């Protein structure tokens, strides 16, 4: 078992011993959620007194004090700061690397869907590709495991206007996921995957301040085994929340995951699958 002091200087372990939040510059149009009231809206203004003015999708406005950690941005608690003065505005990019087009009008969701194996997969996809998915009106839904994929696809009934993309963990030759994928065939279905046993391992180790993801023997619960070998005594949800907070963009995850997700987005948004305007 790896001793805890091996990880004493890592970012991920430090997250459990501090109450500091990542600093974000306030910009008009960014989406924030007030942690106390759960009020979610886009920034309309940032007052000299340090208050954030949010407008929700129904037009209601609230002025809320910008205490450190009082707001969540892209799933993480943040400390909001007034933007630094600049001579020339620079283009902003989404976590996926796309140019940030700012606030766009609400769109009706496409009939097409992207399925992922679990809640953690869905949260990571939202963290990195959420802006792109909202712009394309694509909904991501967790499967809660791939075992019932065949029946799930049959119930979904893919068509030219109702395409289905599926992201699977551990999609390598001989794996259970690979055997399941081989049983499903439909021209309006695309199954992509990555080689990692769990979505956690698709995050680059350096992103969370470790040298490598610990090896867990077959037959042992992988997530719990990882936490054990990192010398931590926390629940998987608590650990995952800290891991997710350290992911800022596609640069923080492995290339196979990036390629698989972008291929699925392209597939479900192609041709007749376009959202209603």
matplotlib code that plots the C-alpha trace (Angstrom):
import matplotlib.pyplot as plt

x = [0.0, 1.3, 2.0, 0.1, 3.3, 4.1, 1.3, 1.7, 2.6, 0.0, -2.7, -5.5, -4.5, -4.2, -7.8, -8.9, -7.0, -7.8, -10.7, -9.3, -11.2, -10.0, -10.1, -12.3, -12.6, -16.2, -17.4, -20.9, -22.6, -20.9, -23.2, -22.9, -24.9, -25.2, -24.4, -26.6, -29.9, -29.1, -30.1, -28.5, -28.2, -25.9, -23.8, -25.4, -23.1, -20.4, -20.9, -18.2, -19.3, -18.4, -21.9, -22.7, -26.0, -27.4, -30.3, -32.0, -33.6, -37.0, -35.5, -35.5, -32.5, -30.8, -27.9, -25.7, -22.5, -19.4, -17.9, -15.2, -16.8, -20.3, -20.7, -20.1, -18.8, -18.7, -19.3, -16.6, -16.8, -14.9, -13.8, -15.0, -12.7, -13.1, -11.5, -8.1, -7.9, -6.7, -6.0, -7.6, -10.2, -8.8, -10.9, -12.2, -12.3, -14.5, -12.9, -13.2, -11.0, -13.8, -14.2, -16.6, -19.5, -21.1, -24.7, -26.9, -30.7, -32.3, -32.8, -35.1, -33.0, -32.3, -34.0, -30.5, -28.7, -25.3, -25.2, -22.3, -21.8, -22.3, -22.9, -19.1, -18.7, -21.6, -20.2, -16.7, -18.3, -20.3, -17.3, -15.3, -17.8, -20.9, -20.8, -20.5, -23.3, -25.7, -24.9, -25.6, -28.7, -27.4, -28.4, -26.0, -27.6, -25.9, -26.5, -25.6, -23.6, -23.4, -24.9, -28.3, -27.1, -28.7, -32.2, -31.6, -30.8, -33.8, -36.1, -34.5, -35.0, -32.3, -33.3, -31.9, -33.5, -32.9, -29.2, -27.6, -24.0, -22.6, -19.3, -18.0, -15.2, -12.5, -13.4, -10.4, -10.2, -11.5, -13.1, -16.7, -17.6, -16.1, -18.2, -21.3, -20.6, -20.2, -23.8, -25.3, -25.5, -27.4, -26.4, -27.8, -25.8, -22.1, -20.3, -16.9, -14.8, -11.5, -9.1, -9.2, -11.0, -12.9, -13.5, -11.3, -8.3, -9.0, -7.9, -4.2, -2.5, -0.5, -3.9, -4.5, -0.8, 0.0, 2.6, 0.2, -3.1, -2.6, -2.8, -5.8, -5.9, -8.8, -11.8, -11.3, -13.6, -11.5, -12.6, -12.3, -9.0, -7.6, -8.6, -7.1, -3.8, -3.6, -3.8, -7.1, -10.1, -12.9, -16.0, -15.8, -18.1, -16.0, -12.8, -14.4, -15.7, -12.1, -10.8, -13.4, -12.6, -9.0, -10.1, -10.2, -10.2, -9.6, -5.9, -6.4, -7.7, -6.2, -6.3, -8.4, -11.3, -11.1, -11.2, -14.1, -16.3, -15.8, -16.5, -19.8, -20.8, -20.1, -22.1, -25.3, -25.3, -24.9, -27.6, -31.2, -30.6, -30.5, -32.5, -35.7, -35.2]
y = [0.0, 3.5, 5.6, 8.8, 10.9, 10.0, 12.2, 14.9, 17.6, 16.7, 19.1, 16.5, 15.8, 19.5, 20.0, 18.1, 20.4, 23.9, 26.2, 28.3, 28.6, 29.2, 32.8, 33.7, 37.1, 38.2, 38.7, 39.6, 36.6, 33.9, 31.5, 31.3, 29.5, 31.0, 28.3, 29.5, 30.1, 27.9, 30.8, 30.3, 33.0, 34.9, 37.8, 41.1, 43.3, 43.4, 46.3, 48.4, 47.1, 43.6, 42.3, 40.1, 40.8, 37.6, 37.3, 33.9, 32.4, 34.0, 37.5, 37.6, 39.5, 39.1, 41.0, 38.8, 39.5, 37.9, 36.3, 33.8, 30.4, 31.9, 31.0, 27.9, 28.1, 25.0, 22.8, 24.3, 26.9, 30.0, 33.4, 36.1, 39.1, 42.3, 41.8, 43.3, 46.3, 45.5, 47.5, 45.1, 42.4, 38.9, 36.0, 33.7, 30.0, 27.3, 24.4, 22.3, 24.8, 26.4, 30.2, 31.4, 32.9, 34.4, 34.0, 32.4, 32.0, 28.8, 26.1, 23.1, 19.9, 17.6, 14.2, 12.7, 11.8, 11.0, 8.2, 7.8, 5.0, 6.9, 10.1, 10.9, 10.5, 12.9, 15.5, 15.4, 15.8, 18.7, 20.3, 20.3, 20.2, 21.7, 25.0, 23.1, 20.7, 23.5, 25.4, 22.3, 21.5, 18.0, 16.2, 13.8, 11.0, 8.5, 4.8, 3.7, 0.8, -0.8, -4.2, -3.3, -1.4, -3.8, -3.3, 0.4, 1.0, -1.1, 1.1, 4.3, 3.2, 5.3, 7.0, 9.6, 12.3, 10.5, 9.5, 7.9, 8.2, 6.0, 6.6, 3.5, 3.0, 0.4, -0.2, -2.4, -5.8, -8.6, -6.4, -6.8, -3.4, -4.4, -7.6, -5.6, -3.0, -5.8, -7.0, -3.7, -2.6, 0.4, 2.9, 5.7, 4.5, 5.2, 3.7, 5.2, 4.7, 5.1, 2.5, 3.4, 1.2, 4.1, 7.7, 8.9, 7.4, 9.4, 12.4, 13.0, 12.2, 15.5, 17.3, 16.2, 16.2, 12.5, 10.6, 7.9, 6.4, 3.5, 0.0, -1.9, -5.7, -7.3, -8.1, -5.2, -2.2, 0.2, 3.6, 2.4, 0.8, 4.0, 6.0, 3.3, 3.3, 7.1, 6.8, 8.6, 7.9, 9.7, 8.7, 8.3, 11.2, 13.5, 12.5, 12.8, 16.3, 17.4, 15.7, 17.4, 20.8, 20.5, 19.9, 23.1, 22.1, 19.3, 19.7, 18.0, 14.7, 12.1, 12.4, 9.2, 10.7, 14.0, 12.3, 10.0, 12.8, 15.1, 12.3, 11.6, 15.2, 15.4, 12.3, 13.2, 16.8, 15.7, 15.7, 15.5, 15.3, 19.1, 20.8, 22.6, 26.3]
z = [0.0, -0.9, 2.2, 2.5, 2.8, -0.8, -1.9, 0.8, -1.6, -4.3, -5.4, -4.8, -1.2, -0.5, -1.5, 1.6, 3.9, 2.6, 2.0, -0.8, -4.0, -7.6, -8.6, -11.7, -13.3, -13.5, -17.0, -18.3, -19.7, -17.6, -15.8, -12.0, -9.3, -5.9, -3.4, -0.6, -2.6, -5.6, -7.8, -11.3, -13.9, -16.2, -14.9, -15.8, -13.8, -11.1, -8.8, -7.1, -3.8, -4.8, -5.6, -8.6, -10.4, -11.9, -14.4, -14.7, -17.8, -16.9, -16.6, -12.8, -11.3, -8.0, -6.5, -4.4, -2.4, -4.0, -1.0, -1.7, -2.4, -2.6, -6.3, -8.4, -12.0, -14.2, -11.1, -8.9, -6.0, -7.0, -5.8, -8.1, -8.9, -11.0, -14.4, -14.8, -17.1, -20.6, -23.7, -26.2, -25.5, -26.2, -27.5, -24.8, -25.2, -23.7, -21.7, -24.9, -26.8, -28.9, -29.1, -26.5, -28.4, -25.2, -24.2, -26.8, -26.9, -25.5, -28.0, -28.2, -27.4, -30.3, -30.3, -30.7, -27.5, -26.1, -23.5, -21.0, -18.5, -15.3, -13.4, -13.1, -16.8, -17.4, -15.0, -16.6, -20.1, -18.9, -17.3, -20.5, -23.4, -21.7, -23.6, -26.9, -26.1, -25.1, -28.2, -30.3, -28.1, -27.3, -24.1, -22.3, -20.2, -17.9, -18.6, -15.1, -16.7, -20.1, -19.3, -20.6, -23.6, -26.2, -24.7, -24.1, -27.8, -28.9, -26.7, -28.0, -31.6, -33.4, -36.7, -39.1, -36.9, -33.6, -33.6, -30.6, -29.6, -26.7, -24.8, -23.1, -20.6, -21.2, -24.9, -25.7, -27.4, -25.3, -22.6, -21.5, -23.0, -26.3, -26.4, -25.6, -28.3, -30.8, -30.2, -31.2, -34.9, -36.3, -38.9, -36.7, -33.7, -33.0, -30.1, -29.1, -26.1, -24.4, -23.0, -19.4, -16.9, -15.4, -16.4, -13.4, -15.2, -18.3, -16.3, -16.6, -13.3, -13.4, -13.4, -9.8, -8.7, -8.8, -10.8, -12.0, -11.1, -8.7, -10.0, -8.5, -8.8, -10.9, -8.8, -6.4, -6.7, -8.7, -7.3, -3.7, -4.5, -5.9, -2.8, -0.5, -2.3, -2.2, 1.6, 1.9, 4.1, 2.1, 0.2, -3.5, -4.1, -1.9, -3.7, -7.2, -6.4, -5.6, -8.7, -10.9, -9.4, -10.7, -14.3, -16.3, -19.9, -22.5, -21.8, -18.4, -19.9, -22.1, -25.9, -26.5, -24.4, -26.2, -29.6, -28.6, -27.3, -30.2, -32.6, -30.8, -30.9, -34.6, -35.2, -33.3, -34.8, -38.4, -41.1, -40.2, -36.4, -36.2, -33.4, -34.2, -34.5]

ax = plt.figure().add_subplot(projection="3d")
ax.plot(x, y, z, "-o")
ax.set_aspect("equal")
plt.show()
